[in-house]
Amino acid sequence: MNRLKELGSSLNETGRENTTARSGREAVPAAVMKRAHLEKLQLCEALERIADTLPKVDRLNA
């Protein structure tokens, strides 16, 4: 296990992830992660709507 600590592993001795010491970063609250995920989904939906309005192109004839 000492070798894992040297490599910067985020696992503690019990094998569970240490969420407070990830290479010096603080753990991200679940609410922040959820909001970021919802914003990404909204962006994906907007990009799909844009893609649906683009003209169809036959790549074999182009």
PyMOL Python script that loads the backbone (N, CA, C, O; Angstrom):
from pymol import cmd

cmd.read_pdbstr("""\
ATOM      1  N   MET A   1       0.823  -1.193   0.000  1.00  0.00           N
ATOM      2  CA  MET A   1       0.000   0.000   0.000  1.00  0.00           C
ATOM      3  C   MET A   1       0.867   1.257   0.000  1.00  0.00           C
ATOM      4  O   MET A   1       0.442   2.287  -0.522  1.00  0.00           O
ATOM      5  N   ASN A   2       2.061   1.199   0.567  1.00  0.00           N
ATOM      6  CA  ASN A   2       2.942   2.367   0.562  1.00  0.00           C
ATOM      7  C   ASN A   2       3.285   2.800  -0.855  1.00  0.00           C
ATOM      8  O   ASN A   2       3.398   3.991  -1.143  1.00  0.00           O
ATOM      9  N   ARG A   3       3.448   1.825  -1.730  1.00  0.00           N
ATOM     10  CA  ARG A   3       3.768   2.147  -3.131  1.00  0.00           C
ATOM     11  C   ARG A   3       2.627   2.931  -3.764  1.00  0.00           C
ATOM     12  O   ARG A   3       2.870   3.857  -4.539  1.00  0.00           O
ATOM     13  N   LEU A   4       1.367   2.569  -3.441  1.00  0.00           N
ATOM     14  CA  LEU A   4       0.221   3.304  -3.980  1.00  0.00           C
ATOM     15  C   LEU A   4       0.222   4.739  -3.484  1.00  0.00           C
ATOM     16  O   LEU A   4      -0.103   5.659  -4.234  1.00  0.00           O
ATOM     17  N   LYS A   5       0.589   4.935  -2.210  1.00  0.00           N
ATOM     18  CA  LYS A   5       0.650   6.295  -1.686  1.00  0.00           C
ATOM     19  C   LYS A   5       1.705   7.111  -2.412  1.00  0.00           C
ATOM     20  O   LYS A   5       1.503   8.292  -2.693  1.00  0.00           O
ATOM     21  N   GLU A   6       2.830   6.476  -2.713  1.00  0.00           N
ATOM     22  CA  GLU A   6       3.889   7.166  -3.443  1.00  0.00           C
ATOM     23  C   GLU A   6       3.426   7.583  -4.830  1.00  0.00           C
ATOM     24  O   GLU A   6       3.842   8.620  -5.345  1.00  0.00           O
ATOM     25  N   LEU A   7       2.564   6.771  -5.434  1.00  0.00           N
ATOM     26  CA  LEU A   7       2.077   7.065  -6.780  1.00  0.00           C
ATOM     27  C   LEU A   7       0.931   8.065  -6.772  1.00  0.00           C
ATOM     28  O   LEU A   7       0.452   8.467  -7.832  1.00  0.00           O
ATOM     29  N   GLY A   8       0.486   8.471  -5.581  1.00  0.00           N
ATOM     30  CA  GLY A   8      -0.592   9.453  -5.498  1.00  0.00           C
ATOM     31  C   GLY A   8      -1.964   8.823  -5.559  1.00  0.00           C
ATOM     32  O   GLY A   8      -2.910   9.456  -6.029  1.00  0.00           O
ATOM     33  N   SER A   9      -2.095   7.607  -5.101  1.00  0.00           N
ATOM     34  CA  SER A   9      -3.392   6.940  -5.107  1.00  0.00           C
ATOM     35  C   SER A   9      -4.357   7.647  -4.172  1.00  0.00           C
ATOM     36  O   SER A   9      -3.943   8.183  -3.144  1.00  0.00           O
ATOM     37  N   SER A  10      -5.637   7.656  -4.516  1.00  0.00           N
ATOM     38  CA  SER A  10      -6.645   8.246  -3.647  1.00  0.00           C
ATOM     39  C   SER A  10      -7.323   7.185  -2.796  1.00  0.00           C
ATOM     40  O   SER A  10      -8.363   7.452  -2.194  1.00  0.00           O
ATOM     41  N   LEU A  11      -6.750   5.980  -2.735  1.00  0.00           N
ATOM     42  CA  LEU A  11      -7.305   4.926  -1.901  1.00  0.00           C
ATOM     43  C   LEU A  11      -6.641   4.956  -0.536  1.00  0.00           C
ATOM     44  O   LEU A  11      -5.436   5.182  -0.424  1.00  0.00           O
ATOM     45  N   ASN A  12      -7.445   4.723   0.510  1.00  0.00           N
ATOM     46  CA  ASN A  12      -6.846   4.635   1.833  1.00  0.00           C
ATOM     47  C   ASN A  12      -6.601   3.169   2.177  1.00  0.00           C
ATOM     48  O   ASN A  12      -6.808   2.289   1.341  1.00  0.00           O
ATOM     49  N   GLU A  13      -6.160   2.904   3.411  1.00  0.00           N
ATOM     50  CA  GLU A  13      -5.778   1.537   3.784  1.00  0.00           C
ATOM     51  C   GLU A  13      -6.933   0.542   3.684  1.00  0.00           C
ATOM     52  O   GLU A  13      -6.689  -0.648   3.483  1.00  0.00           O
ATOM     53  N   THR A  14      -8.168   0.986   3.816  1.00  0.00           N
ATOM     54  CA  THR A  14      -9.310   0.079   3.747  1.00  0.00           C
ATOM     55  C   THR A  14      -9.702  -0.233   2.309  1.00  0.00           C
ATOM     56  O   THR A  14     -10.587  -1.057   2.077  1.00  0.00           O
ATOM     57  N   GLY A  15      -9.057   0.411   1.341  1.00  0.00           N
ATOM     58  CA  GLY A  15      -9.375   0.178  -0.058  1.00  0.00           C
ATOM     59  C   GLY A  15     -10.451   1.099  -0.588  1.00  0.00           C
ATOM     60  O   GLY A  15     -10.780   1.054  -1.773  1.00  0.00           O
ATOM     61  N   ARG A  16     -11.005   1.938   0.280  1.00  0.00           N
ATOM     62  CA  ARG A  16     -12.021   2.892  -0.160  1.00  0.00           C
ATOM     63  C   ARG A  16     -11.373   4.185  -0.599  1.00  0.00           C
ATOM     64  O   ARG A  16     -10.292   4.541  -0.129  1.00  0.00           O
ATOM     65  N   GLU A  17     -12.028   4.879  -1.493  1.00  0.00           N
ATOM     66  CA  GLU A  17     -11.467   6.113  -2.019  1.00  0.00           C
ATOM     67  C   GLU A  17     -11.543   7.213  -0.978  1.00  0.00           C
ATOM     68  O   GLU A  17     -12.553   7.372  -0.293  1.00  0.00           O
ATOM     69  N   ASN A  18     -10.479   7.958  -0.870  1.00  0.00           N
ATOM     70  CA  ASN A  18     -10.418   9.095   0.019  1.00  0.00           C
ATOM     71  C   ASN A  18     -10.868  10.317  -0.778  1.00  0.00           C
ATOM     72  O   ASN A  18     -10.118  10.830  -1.609  1.00  0.00           O
ATOM     73  N   THR A  19     -12.091  10.782  -0.524  1.00  0.00           N
ATOM     74  CA  THR A  19     -12.666  11.858  -1.338  1.00  0.00           C
ATOM     75  C   THR A  19     -12.180  13.235  -0.925  1.00  0.00           C
ATOM     76  O   THR A  19     -12.436  14.210  -1.632  1.00  0.00           O
ATOM     77  N   THR A  20     -11.475  13.342   0.216  1.00  0.00           N
ATOM     78  CA  THR A  20     -11.029  14.665   0.653  1.00  0.00           C
ATOM     79  C   THR A  20      -9.608  14.967   0.217  1.00  0.00           C
ATOM     80  O   THR A  20      -9.171  16.111   0.339  1.00  0.00           O
ATOM     81  N   ALA A  21      -8.864  13.979  -0.291  1.00  0.00           N
ATOM     82  CA  ALA A  21      -7.472  14.226  -0.664  1.00  0.00           C
ATOM     83  C   ALA A  21      -7.183  13.648  -2.038  1.00  0.00           C
ATOM     84  O   ALA A  21      -6.459  12.659  -2.155  1.00  0.00           O
ATOM     85  N   ARG A  22      -7.728  14.240  -3.055  1.00  0.00           N
ATOM     86  CA  ARG A  22      -7.492  13.807  -4.434  1.00  0.00           C
ATOM     87  C   ARG A  22      -6.452  14.717  -5.041  1.00  0.00           C
ATOM     88  O   ARG A  22      -6.782  15.736  -5.649  1.00  0.00           O
ATOM     89  N   SER A  23      -5.209  14.354  -4.878  1.00  0.00           N
ATOM     90  CA  SER A  23      -4.092  15.131  -5.426  1.00  0.00           C
ATOM     91  C   SER A  23      -4.181  16.596  -5.019  1.00  0.00           C
ATOM     92  O   SER A  23      -3.900  17.486  -5.822  1.00  0.00           O
ATOM     93  N   GLY A  24      -4.573  16.846  -3.766  1.00  0.00           N
ATOM     94  CA  GLY A  24      -4.632  18.209  -3.268  1.00  0.00           C
ATOM     95  C   GLY A  24      -5.915  18.937  -3.605  1.00  0.00           C
ATOM     96  O   GLY A  24      -6.051  20.113  -3.268  1.00  0.00           O
ATOM     97  N   ARG A  25      -6.857  18.283  -4.256  1.00  0.00           N
ATOM     98  CA  ARG A  25      -8.128  18.926  -4.592  1.00  0.00           C
ATOM     99  C   ARG A  25      -9.175  18.574  -3.551  1.00  0.00           C
ATOM    100  O   ARG A  25      -9.125  17.504  -2.944  1.00  0.00           O
ATOM    101  N   GLU A  26     -10.117  19.471  -3.349  1.00  0.00           N
ATOM    102  CA  GLU A  26     -11.227  19.204  -2.439  1.00  0.00           C
ATOM    103  C   GLU A  26     -12.288  18.388  -3.157  1.00  0.00           C
ATOM    104  O   GLU A  26     -12.408  18.445  -4.381  1.00  0.00           O
ATOM    105  N   ALA A  27     -13.062  17.622  -2.378  1.00  0.00           N
ATOM    106  CA  ALA A  27     -14.157  16.847  -2.948  1.00  0.00           C
ATOM    107  C   ALA A  27     -15.226  17.805  -3.473  1.00  0.00           C
ATOM    108  O   ALA A  27     -15.487  18.842  -2.863  1.00  0.00           O
ATOM    109  N   VAL A  28     -15.835  17.462  -4.591  1.00  0.00           N
ATOM    110  CA  VAL A  28     -16.868  18.299  -5.190  1.00  0.00           C
ATOM    111  C   VAL A  28     -18.222  17.869  -4.627  1.00  0.00           C
ATOM    112  O   VAL A  28     -18.565  16.688  -4.680  1.00  0.00           O
ATOM    113  N   PRO A  29     -18.995  18.817  -4.087  1.00  0.00           N
ATOM    114  CA  PRO A  29     -20.311  18.461  -3.545  1.00  0.00           C
ATOM    115  C   PRO A  29     -21.219  17.868  -4.616  1.00  0.00           C
ATOM    116  O   PRO A  29     -21.141  18.236  -5.788  1.00  0.00           O
ATOM    117  N   ALA A  30     -22.075  16.952  -4.199  1.00  0.00           N
ATOM    118  CA  ALA A  30     -22.974  16.269  -5.128  1.00  0.00           C
ATOM    119  C   ALA A  30     -23.885  17.248  -5.857  1.00  0.00           C
ATOM    120  O   ALA A  30     -24.191  17.042  -7.032  1.00  0.00           O
ATOM    121  N   ALA A  31     -24.322  18.305  -5.186  1.00  0.00           N
ATOM    122  CA  ALA A  31     -25.223  19.277  -5.825  1.00  0.00           C
ATOM    123  C   ALA A  31     -24.525  19.978  -6.987  1.00  0.00           C
ATOM    124  O   ALA A  31     -25.153  20.259  -8.008  1.00  0.00           O
ATOM    125  N   VAL A  32     -23.236  20.261  -6.840  1.00  0.00           N
ATOM    126  CA  VAL A  32     -22.477  20.917  -7.916  1.00  0.00           C
ATOM    127  C   VAL A  32     -22.343  19.961  -9.096  1.00  0.00           C
ATOM    128  O   VAL A  32     -22.513  20.363 -10.247  1.00  0.00           O
ATOM    129  N   MET A  33     -22.040  18.700  -8.811  1.00  0.00           N
ATOM    130  CA  MET A  33     -21.911  17.703  -9.871  1.00  0.00           C
ATOM    131  C   MET A  33     -23.242  17.514 -10.598  1.00  0.00           C
ATOM    132  O   MET A  33     -23.276  17.402 -11.823  1.00  0.00           O
ATOM    133  N   LYS A  34     -24.324  17.480  -9.847  1.00  0.00           N
ATOM    134  CA  LYS A  34     -25.649  17.287 -10.463  1.00  0.00           C
ATOM    135  C   LYS A  34     -25.986  18.458 -11.384  1.00  0.00           C
ATOM    136  O   LYS A  34     -26.494  18.259 -12.487  1.00  0.00           O
ATOM    137  N   ARG A  35     -25.702  19.678 -10.926  1.00  0.00           N
ATOM    138  CA  ARG A  35     -25.986  20.850 -11.759  1.00  0.00           C
ATOM    139  C   ARG A  35     -25.133  20.842 -13.030  1.00  0.00           C
ATOM    140  O   ARG A  35     -25.627  21.148 -14.115  1.00  0.00           O
ATOM    141  N   ALA A  36     -23.857  20.491 -12.891  1.00  0.00           N
ATOM    142  CA  ALA A  36     -22.976  20.435 -14.058  1.00  0.00           C
ATOM    143  C   ALA A  36     -23.480  19.392 -15.053  1.00  0.00           C
ATOM    144  O   ALA A  36     -23.459  19.619 -16.263  1.00  0.00           O
ATOM    145  N   HIS A  37     -23.934  18.245 -14.537  1.00  0.00           N
ATOM    146  CA  HIS A  37     -24.449  17.197 -15.420  1.00  0.00           C
ATOM    147  C   HIS A  37     -25.705  17.667 -16.150  1.00  0.00           C
ATOM    148  O   HIS A  37     -25.846  17.434 -17.350  1.00  0.00           O
ATOM    149  N   LEU A  38     -26.610  18.319 -15.442  1.00  0.00           N
ATOM    150  CA  LEU A  38     -27.837  18.823 -16.078  1.00  0.00           C
ATOM    151  C   LEU A  38     -27.517  19.866 -17.147  1.00  0.00           C
ATOM    152  O   LEU A  38     -28.156  19.895 -18.198  1.00  0.00           O
ATOM    153  N   GLU A  39     -26.519  20.729 -16.877  1.00  0.00           N
ATOM    154  CA  GLU A  39     -26.126  21.728 -17.872  1.00  0.00           C
ATOM    155  C   GLU A  39     -25.529  21.066 -19.112  1.00  0.00           C
ATOM    156  O   GLU A  39     -25.763  21.522 -20.232  1.00  0.00           O
ATOM    157  N   LYS A  40     -24.770  20.007 -18.921  1.00  0.00           N
ATOM    158  CA  LYS A  40     -24.220  19.271 -20.067  1.00  0.00           C
ATOM    159  C   LYS A  40     -25.335  18.629 -20.879  1.00  0.00           C
ATOM    160  O   LYS A  40     -25.290  18.640 -22.109  1.00  0.00           O
ATOM    161  N   LEU A  41     -26.338  18.068 -20.201  1.00  0.00           N
ATOM    162  CA  LEU A  41     -27.467  17.476 -20.919  1.00  0.00           C
ATOM    163  C   LEU A  41     -28.211  18.529 -21.732  1.00  0.00           C
ATOM    164  O   LEU A  41     -28.616  18.269 -22.865  1.00  0.00           O
ATOM    165  N   GLN A  42     -28.392  19.720 -21.156  1.00  0.00           N
ATOM    166  CA  GLN A  42     -29.059  20.800 -21.882  1.00  0.00           C
ATOM    167  C   GLN A  42     -28.257  21.210 -23.106  1.00  0.00           C
ATOM    168  O   GLN A  42     -28.825  21.464 -24.167  1.00  0.00           O
ATOM    169  N   LEU A  43     -26.942  21.274 -22.963  1.00  0.00           N
ATOM    170  CA  LEU A  43     -26.086  21.613 -24.099  1.00  0.00           C
ATOM    171  C   LEU A  43     -26.188  20.557 -25.191  1.00  0.00           C
ATOM    172  O   LEU A  43     -26.284  20.891 -26.372  1.00  0.00           O
ATOM    173  N   CYS A  44     -26.167  19.284 -24.803  1.00  0.00           N
ATOM    174  CA  CYS A  44     -26.287  18.201 -25.785  1.00  0.00           C
ATOM    175  C   CYS A  44     -27.619  18.270 -26.528  1.00  0.00           C
ATOM    176  O   CYS A  44     -27.667  18.083 -27.744  1.00  0.00           O
ATOM    177  N   GLU A  45     -28.691  18.538 -25.800  1.00  0.00           N
ATOM    178  CA  GLU A  45     -30.005  18.645 -26.439  1.00  0.00           C
ATOM    179  C   GLU A  45     -30.041  19.809 -27.427  1.00  0.00           C
ATOM    180  O   GLU A  45     -30.608  19.692 -28.513  1.00  0.00           O
ATOM    181  N   ALA A  46     -29.433  20.933 -27.045  1.00  0.00           N
ATOM    182  CA  ALA A  46     -29.395  22.092 -27.946  1.00  0.00           C
ATOM    183  C   ALA A  46     -28.593  21.763 -29.205  1.00  0.00           C
ATOM    184  O   ALA A  46     -29.000  22.127 -30.308  1.00  0.00           O
ATOM    185  N   LEU A  47     -27.467  21.083 -29.052  1.00  0.00           N
ATOM    186  CA  LEU A  47     -26.656  20.706 -30.215  1.00  0.00           C
ATOM    187  C   LEU A  47     -27.398  19.715 -31.109  1.00  0.00           C
ATOM    188  O   LEU A  47     -27.281  19.783 -32.332  1.00  0.00           O
ATOM    189  N   GLU A  48     -28.151  18.808 -30.522  1.00  0.00           N
ATOM    190  CA  GLU A  48     -28.931  17.867 -31.329  1.00  0.00           C
ATOM    191  C   GLU A  48     -30.023  18.589 -32.107  1.00  0.00           C
ATOM    192  O   GLU A  48     -30.290  18.245 -33.258  1.00  0.00           O
ATOM    193  N   ARG A  49     -30.664  19.598 -31.487  1.00  0.00           N
ATOM    194  CA  ARG A  49     -31.688  20.373 -32.208  1.00  0.00           C
ATOM    195  C   ARG A  49     -31.062  21.102 -33.392  1.00  0.00           C
ATOM    196  O   ARG A  49     -31.645  21.157 -34.475  1.00  0.00           O
ATOM    197  N   ILE A  50     -29.876  21.661 -33.182  1.00  0.00           N
ATOM    198  CA  ILE A  50     -29.176  22.341 -34.279  1.00  0.00           C
ATOM    199  C   ILE A  50     -28.833  21.346 -35.383  1.00  0.00           C
ATOM    200  O   ILE A  50     -29.038  21.632 -36.563  1.00  0.00           O
ATOM    201  N   ALA A  51     -28.318  20.189 -35.008  1.00  0.00           N
ATOM    202  CA  ALA A  51     -27.935  19.175 -35.998  1.00  0.00           C
ATOM    203  C   ALA A  51     -29.152  18.706 -36.794  1.00  0.00           C
ATOM    204  O   ALA A  51     -29.043  18.419 -37.987  1.00  0.00           O
ATOM    205  N   ASP A  52     -30.302  18.628 -36.140  1.00  0.00           N
ATOM    206  CA  ASP A  52     -31.518  18.187 -36.837  1.00  0.00           C
ATOM    207  C   ASP A  52     -31.968  19.187 -37.897  1.00  0.00           C
ATOM    208  O   ASP A  52     -32.670  18.814 -38.836  1.00  0.00           O
ATOM    209  N   THR A  53     -31.576  20.453 -37.759  1.00  0.00           N
ATOM    210  CA  THR A  53     -31.998  21.461 -38.737  1.00  0.00           C
ATOM    211  C   THR A  53     -31.028  21.579 -39.907  1.00  0.00           C
ATOM    212  O   THR A  53     -31.340  22.239 -40.898  1.00  0.00           O
ATOM    213  N   LEU A  54     -29.862  20.954 -39.812  1.00  0.00           N
ATOM    214  CA  LEU A  54     -28.881  21.027 -40.892  1.00  0.00           C
ATOM    215  C   LEU A  54     -29.367  20.240 -42.105  1.00  0.00           C
ATOM    216  O   LEU A  54     -30.067  19.238 -41.958  1.00  0.00           O
ATOM    217  N   PRO A  55     -29.000  20.691 -43.299  1.00  0.00           N
ATOM    218  CA  PRO A  55     -29.433  19.973 -44.500  1.00  0.00           C
ATOM    219  C   PRO A  55     -28.776  18.589 -44.565  1.00  0.00           C
ATOM    220  O   PRO A  55     -27.648  18.389 -44.114  1.00  0.00           O
ATOM    221  N   LYS A  56     -29.508  17.666 -45.130  1.00  0.00           N
ATOM    222  CA  LYS A  56     -28.976  16.311 -45.310  1.00  0.00           C
ATOM    223  C   LYS A  56     -28.015  16.326 -46.503  1.00  0.00           C
ATOM    224  O   LYS A  56     -28.337  16.875 -47.557  1.00  0.00           O
ATOM    225  N   VAL A  57     -26.863  15.736 -46.336  1.00  0.00           N
ATOM    226  CA  VAL A  57     -25.855  15.704 -47.386  1.00  0.00           C
ATOM    227  C   VAL A  57     -25.503  14.249 -47.664  1.00  0.00           C
ATOM    228  O   VAL A  57     -25.212  13.481 -46.747  1.00  0.00           O
ATOM    229  N   ASP A  58     -25.533  13.885 -48.931  1.00  0.00           N
ATOM    230  CA  ASP A  58     -25.102  12.538 -49.321  1.00  0.00           C
ATOM    231  C   ASP A  58     -23.602  12.586 -49.508  1.00  0.00           C
ATOM    232  O   ASP A  58     -23.112  13.131 -50.497  1.00  0.00           O
ATOM    233  N   ARG A  59     -22.876  12.026 -48.574  1.00  0.00           N
ATOM    234  CA  ARG A  59     -21.412  12.098 -48.610  1.00  0.00           C
ATOM    235  C   ARG A  59     -20.813  11.334 -49.787  1.00  0.00           C
ATOM    236  O   ARG A  59     -19.688  11.624 -50.192  1.00  0.00           O
ATOM    237  N   LEU A  60     -21.522  10.386 -50.333  1.00  0.00           N
ATOM    238  CA  LEU A  60     -20.997   9.643 -51.459  1.00  0.00           C
ATOM    239  C   LEU A  60     -21.002  10.468 -52.738  1.00  0.00           C
ATOM    240  O   LEU A  60     -20.171  10.250 -53.620  1.00  0.00           O
ATOM    241  N   ASN A  61     -21.930  11.411 -52.847  1.00  0.00           N
ATOM    242  CA  ASN A  61     -22.019  12.277 -54.017  1.00  0.00           C
ATOM    243  C   ASN A  61     -21.253  13.587 -53.837  1.00  0.00           C
ATOM    244  O   ASN A  61     -21.112  14.348 -54.794  1.00  0.00           O
ATOM    245  N   ALA A  62     -20.773  13.855 -52.674  1.00  0.00           N
ATOM    246  CA  ALA A  62     -20.128  15.158 -52.392  1.00  0.00           C
ATOM    247  C   ALA A  62     -18.719  15.211 -52.925  1.00  0.00           C
ATOM    248  O   ALA A  62     -18.040  16.227 -52.775  1.00  0.00           O
TER     249      ALA A  62
END
""", "prot")
cmd.dss("prot")
cmd.show_as("cartoon", "prot")
cmd.util.cbc("prot")
cmd.orient("prot")
